Amino acid sequence: METVKDFESFYTIKIQPFLNELDNEQHSAYNWKKFTLYTGAGAFLCFLLYFIKIFPSGHILAIGMLLMCIIGVFFWTRYNDRYLDDFKEKIIGQIISFINPSAKYKPMGFVSKKEYKASGLYRRRFSHFDGDDYWQSVYNGVTFHCSEIVARYEDVAGTENIFKGLFFVANLNNTFRAGTYIWLKGRAQLPASLADEQYRMFSLPHVQRLKIDHEGFNDMYTVYTTSAEEASMILSYNMMDHMLAIKNKLNKDIVFSFVAGKCYIAVPFNENLLEPSEKGLRDKEVIKNYFYTILLVYNIIKKLELNRLA
């Protein structure tokens, strides 16, 4: 195994050898996309000229261009899928393996609906639930898995975005049986009416508000729990300090819960975190962004000292 001492070495040894191949695949997909759009537009124009009787044989040419457009769609999809698959394997997979060689990565996998619901972090019922870039590993004695998640509710009235971002689950000591939910202040996931509880929200055990003796934490979060005793054991003063520090550093509405021996953490992001960038892979800052996005999970586990609870 080659020794990688810093990011520059990592980029040179692990990323650079694949860039020409990925560039060629990206350019092929882009060229087939242009071909598809031009032939599609050409077919439409020829049909239009035929119907307004300017180009009598336009329908024949239009049919030919439409067939070429269909071929273009096939090859555009083929090369684009190949590029995405290789990007995941040779860029994202390489970064995950470098940070933790024992990590397992599944580009098309994601955290399950069951775990998302069990977290209680976002209780709004969803009609669409999807994700990608699942990976699992062990760090500081803590077994965890995470992925990007998109959850939203859609009906005839419109779309309600519930959560989009990084969602991860850490396994703690299974002697913890209660549920403790650290929601943003003013956004506690409690029903406003009986209709909310019955039709709009997933179920939650009966909880009580926990009084927290931490002024800064109370300014940002509200804590509800099924067991004040267990919650007090989990939420040390240092942990609350670190939760605030993480929130402030990321400038994100990060939320936490501890349910039946698991820690759930959700970090909202508007952007697609581990997808190809328009800037291209030759831009090292793009690779660094992928690198630090993945490293974020490990840093949170370390900052919160979750190994204390494992």
C-alpha positions as CSV (number, residue, x, y, z in Angstrom):
1,M,0.0,0.0,0.0
2,E,1.3,3.5,-0.9
3,T,1.8,5.9,1.9
4,V,-0.3,9.1,1.7
5,K,0.9,11.8,4.0
6,D,-1.2,14.8,3.0
7,F,-4.0,15.9,0.7
8,E,-1.6,16.8,-2.1
9,S,-0.1,13.4,-2.1
10,F,-3.5,11.8,-1.8
11,Y,-4.8,13.8,-4.8
12,T,-1.7,12.9,-6.9
13,I,-1.6,9.2,-6.0
14,K,-5.2,8.3,-5.6
15,I,-7.2,10.8,-7.7
16,Q,-5.1,12.1,-10.6
17,P,-4.6,8.7,-12.3
18,F,-8.3,8.5,-13.0
19,L,-8.9,12.1,-14.2
20,N,-8.2,11.5,-17.9
21,E,-10.6,8.6,-18.0
22,L,-13.3,10.5,-16.2
23,D,-12.8,13.6,-18.4
24,N,-13.3,11.5,-21.5
25,E,-16.5,9.9,-20.2
26,Q,-17.8,13.3,-19.2
27,H,-17.0,14.8,-22.6
28,S,-18.6,11.8,-24.4
29,A,-21.8,12.2,-22.3
30,Y,-21.8,15.9,-23.0
31,N,-21.3,15.4,-26.8
32,W,-24.1,12.9,-27.0
33,K,-26.3,15.3,-25.0
34,K,-25.7,18.0,-27.6
35,F,-26.3,15.6,-30.4
36,T,-29.6,14.6,-28.9
37,L,-30.8,18.2,-28.3
38,Y,-29.8,19.3,-31.8
39,T,-31.4,16.4,-33.6
40,G,-34.5,16.7,-31.4
41,A,-34.8,20.4,-32.3
42,G,-34.1,19.6,-36.0
43,A,-36.9,17.1,-36.0
44,F,-39.3,19.5,-34.5
45,L,-38.3,22.3,-37.0
46,C,-38.7,19.9,-40.0
47,F,-42.2,18.8,-38.8
48,L,-43.2,22.4,-38.3
49,L,-42.0,23.4,-41.8
50,Y,-43.8,20.4,-43.3
51,F,-47.1,21.3,-41.6
52,I,-47.0,24.9,-42.7
53,K,-46.2,23.7,-46.2
54,I,-42.8,25.4,-46.6
55,F,-40.8,22.2,-46.8
56,P,-42.9,19.4,-48.5
57,S,-40.5,16.6,-47.8
58,G,-39.8,17.8,-44.2
59,H,-41.6,14.9,-42.6
60,I,-39.2,12.4,-44.1
61,L,-36.2,14.3,-42.8
62,A,-37.9,14.9,-39.5
63,I,-38.5,11.1,-39.0
64,G,-34.8,10.5,-39.8
65,M,-33.7,13.1,-37.3
66,L,-36.1,11.7,-34.7
67,L,-34.5,8.3,-35.0
68,M,-31.1,9.9,-34.6
69,C,-32.4,11.7,-31.5
70,I,-33.6,8.4,-30.0
71,I,-30.1,6.9,-30.6
72,G,-28.6,10.0,-29.0
73,V,-30.8,9.5,-25.9
74,F,-29.5,5.9,-25.6
75,F,-25.8,6.8,-25.8
76,W,-26.2,10.0,-23.7
77,T,-27.8,7.9,-20.9
78,R,-25.2,5.2,-21.3
79,Y,-22.2,7.4,-21.1
80,N,-23.7,9.6,-18.4
81,D,-24.4,6.5,-16.2
82,R,-20.9,5.2,-16.8
83,Y,-19.4,8.5,-15.8
84,L,-21.5,8.7,-12.6
85,D,-20.7,5.1,-11.7
86,D,-16.9,5.6,-12.2
87,F,-17.0,9.0,-10.4
88,K,-18.6,7.3,-7.3
89,E,-16.1,4.4,-7.4
90,K,-12.9,6.2,-8.3
91,I,-13.4,9.5,-6.5
92,I,-15.9,9.2,-3.6
93,G,-15.0,5.5,-3.0
94,Q,-11.3,6.4,-2.9
95,I,-11.8,9.2,-0.4
96,I,-13.9,7.0,1.9
97,S,-11.3,4.2,1.8
98,F,-8.5,6.6,2.4
99,I,-10.1,8.1,5.5
100,N,-11.0,4.7,6.8
101,P,-9.8,1.6,4.9
102,S,-12.3,-0.6,6.7
103,A,-15.3,1.5,5.6
104,K,-17.9,-0.1,3.2
105,Y,-19.4,2.1,0.6
106,K,-22.6,1.6,-1.4
107,P,-23.2,4.5,-3.9
108,M,-26.9,3.7,-4.5
109,G,-27.7,2.8,-0.9
110,F,-29.1,5.0,1.8
111,V,-30.3,5.0,5.5
112,S,-33.6,3.2,5.8
113,K,-37.0,4.7,6.2
114,K,-37.3,2.7,9.4
115,E,-34.3,4.4,11.0
116,Y,-35.3,7.8,9.7
117,K,-38.7,7.5,11.4
118,A,-37.3,6.0,14.6
119,S,-35.0,9.0,15.0
120,G,-38.0,11.3,15.6
121,L,-36.0,14.2,14.2
122,Y,-38.5,15.0,11.5
123,R,-41.9,13.5,12.2
124,R,-43.8,14.9,9.2
125,R,-45.1,12.1,7.1
126,F,-43.4,11.9,3.6
127,S,-44.6,10.8,0.2
128,H,-41.1,10.7,-1.3
129,F,-38.0,9.2,0.4
130,D,-34.8,8.7,-1.4
131,G,-31.0,9.0,-0.9
132,D,-27.6,7.7,-2.0
133,D,-23.9,7.5,-1.0
134,Y,-24.3,5.1,2.0
135,W,-21.2,4.2,3.9
136,Q,-20.6,2.4,7.2
137,S,-17.6,2.1,9.4
138,V,-16.2,2.0,12.9
139,Y,-14.5,5.0,14.5
140,N,-13.3,5.4,18.1
141,G,-15.1,2.2,19.0
142,V,-18.4,3.6,17.5
143,T,-20.1,1.7,14.7
144,F,-22.0,4.0,12.4
145,H,-23.6,4.4,9.0
146,C,-24.8,7.4,7.1
147,S,-25.9,8.7,3.7
148,E,-27.6,11.6,2.0
149,I,-31.4,11.6,2.4
150,V,-34.2,13.5,0.7
151,A,-37.6,13.4,2.3
152,R,-40.6,15.5,1.1
153,Y,-44.4,15.4,1.0
154,E,-46.2,16.0,-2.3
155,D,-49.9,16.3,-3.0
156,V,-52.2,18.3,-5.3
157,A,-51.6,21.4,-3.1
158,G,-47.9,21.4,-3.8
159,T,-44.6,20.1,-2.4
160,E,-43.3,20.4,1.2
161,N,-39.6,19.8,1.6
162,I,-39.0,18.0,4.9
163,F,-35.3,17.2,5.0
164,K,-32.4,17.1,2.6
165,G,-28.9,16.5,3.7
166,L,-26.6,14.2,5.6
167,F,-28.2,11.7,8.0
168,F,-26.3,9.3,10.2
169,V,-26.8,6.7,12.8
170,A,-24.3,5.6,15.5
171,N,-24.8,2.5,17.6
172,L,-24.4,3.1,21.3
173,N,-24.7,1.0,24.4
174,N,-27.9,-1.0,24.1
175,T,-28.7,-0.6,27.8
176,F,-30.0,2.9,26.8
177,R,-33.7,2.2,26.2
178,A,-35.4,5.7,26.3
179,G,-35.8,8.4,23.6
180,T,-34.3,11.8,23.9
181,Y,-34.9,14.4,21.2
182,I,-32.9,17.6,20.8
183,W,-34.9,19.7,18.5
184,L,-34.3,23.3,17.4
185,K,-35.9,25.9,19.6
186,G,-39.3,26.8,18.3
187,R,-39.3,23.7,16.0
188,A,-40.1,20.9,18.4
189,Q,-41.7,18.0,16.6
190,L,-44.9,18.0,18.6
191,P,-48.4,18.0,17.2
192,A,-50.4,21.3,17.1
193,S,-53.6,19.4,16.9
194,L,-55.2,15.9,17.0
195,A,-55.2,15.9,13.2
196,D,-51.4,16.5,13.2
197,E,-50.9,13.5,15.5
198,Q,-53.2,11.2,13.5
199,Y,-52.5,12.2,9.9
200,R,-49.5,14.4,9.4
201,M,-46.9,13.0,11.8
202,F,-45.2,9.7,12.5
203,S,-45.8,8.2,16.0
204,L,-43.7,9.1,19.0
205,P,-43.7,7.8,22.6
206,H,-45.0,10.1,25.3
207,V,-42.3,12.7,26.1
208,Q,-41.7,15.4,28.6
209,R,-39.7,18.5,28.4
210,L,-36.3,18.3,30.1
211,K,-35.0,21.3,31.9
212,I,-31.5,22.1,30.8
213,D,-29.1,24.0,33.0
214,H,-27.1,25.5,30.1
215,E,-28.1,29.0,29.0
216,G,-26.5,28.9,25.6
217,F,-27.9,25.5,24.8
218,N,-31.4,26.7,25.8
219,D,-31.1,29.5,23.3
220,M,-30.7,27.1,20.4
221,Y,-32.4,23.8,21.4
222,T,-35.3,22.3,23.2
223,V,-35.0,18.8,24.7
224,Y,-37.8,16.3,25.2
225,T,-37.4,12.8,26.6
226,T,-39.1,9.7,27.7
227,S,-36.7,9.4,30.6
228,A,-35.2,12.4,32.4
229,E,-32.7,10.2,34.2
230,E,-31.3,8.6,31.0
231,A,-31.3,11.9,29.2
232,S,-29.2,13.5,32.0
233,M,-26.7,10.7,31.7
234,I,-26.3,11.2,28.0
235,L,-26.4,15.0,27.8
236,S,-23.3,16.0,29.6
237,Y,-22.4,19.7,29.8
238,N,-19.4,19.1,27.5
239,M,-21.5,17.3,25.0
240,M,-24.0,20.3,24.8
241,D,-21.0,22.6,24.4
242,H,-19.8,20.6,21.5
243,M,-23.3,20.4,19.9
244,L,-23.4,24.2,20.0
245,A,-19.9,24.5,18.6
246,I,-20.7,22.1,15.7
247,K,-23.9,24.0,14.9
248,N,-22.1,27.4,14.9
249,K,-19.2,26.2,12.9
250,L,-21.3,24.5,10.2
251,N,-24.0,27.3,10.4
252,K,-26.6,24.5,9.8
253,D,-29.8,23.6,11.7
254,I,-28.3,20.3,12.9
255,V,-30.5,18.2,15.2
256,F,-29.8,15.1,17.4
257,S,-31.7,12.3,19.1
258,F,-30.8,9.3,21.2
259,V,-33.3,6.5,20.8
260,A,-33.1,2.9,22.1
261,G,-29.3,2.8,22.1
262,K,-28.7,4.7,18.9
263,C,-27.7,8.3,18.2
264,Y,-29.3,10.0,15.2
265,I,-27.9,13.2,13.7
266,A,-29.3,15.1,10.7
267,V,-27.3,17.9,9.0
268,P,-29.4,19.8,6.4
269,F,-27.7,20.7,3.1
270,N,-29.3,22.3,0.1
271,E,-26.6,21.2,-2.3
272,N,-25.9,17.7,-3.6
273,L,-22.9,16.8,-1.5
274,L,-21.2,13.9,-3.3
275,E,-22.2,14.5,-6.9
276,P,-20.0,15.7,-9.9
277,S,-19.4,19.4,-9.8
278,E,-19.8,21.8,-12.7
279,K,-16.3,23.0,-12.0
280,G,-14.8,19.7,-13.0
281,L,-12.6,17.3,-11.1
282,R,-9.4,19.1,-12.1
283,D,-10.3,21.7,-9.5
284,K,-8.6,20.4,-6.3
285,E,-11.0,22.5,-4.1
286,V,-13.9,20.3,-5.4
287,I,-12.1,17.2,-4.3
288,K,-11.4,18.8,-0.9
289,N,-15.1,19.6,-0.5
290,Y,-15.9,15.9,-1.0
291,F,-13.1,15.0,1.4
292,Y,-14.2,17.3,4.2
293,T,-17.9,16.3,3.7
294,I,-17.0,12.7,4.5
295,L,-14.6,13.7,7.2
296,L,-17.4,15.7,8.9
297,V,-19.1,12.6,10.2
298,Y,-15.9,11.4,11.9
299,N,-15.3,14.8,13.4
300,I,-18.8,14.9,14.9
301,I,-18.4,11.5,16.4
302,K,-15.1,12.6,17.9
303,K,-16.4,16.0,19.1
304,L,-19.5,14.5,20.8
305,E,-17.4,11.8,22.5
306,L,-19.9,9.2,21.5
307,N,-17.4,6.5,22.4
308,R,-18.3,7.5,26.0
309,L,-21.8,6.1,25.4
310,A,-20.8,3.1,23.3
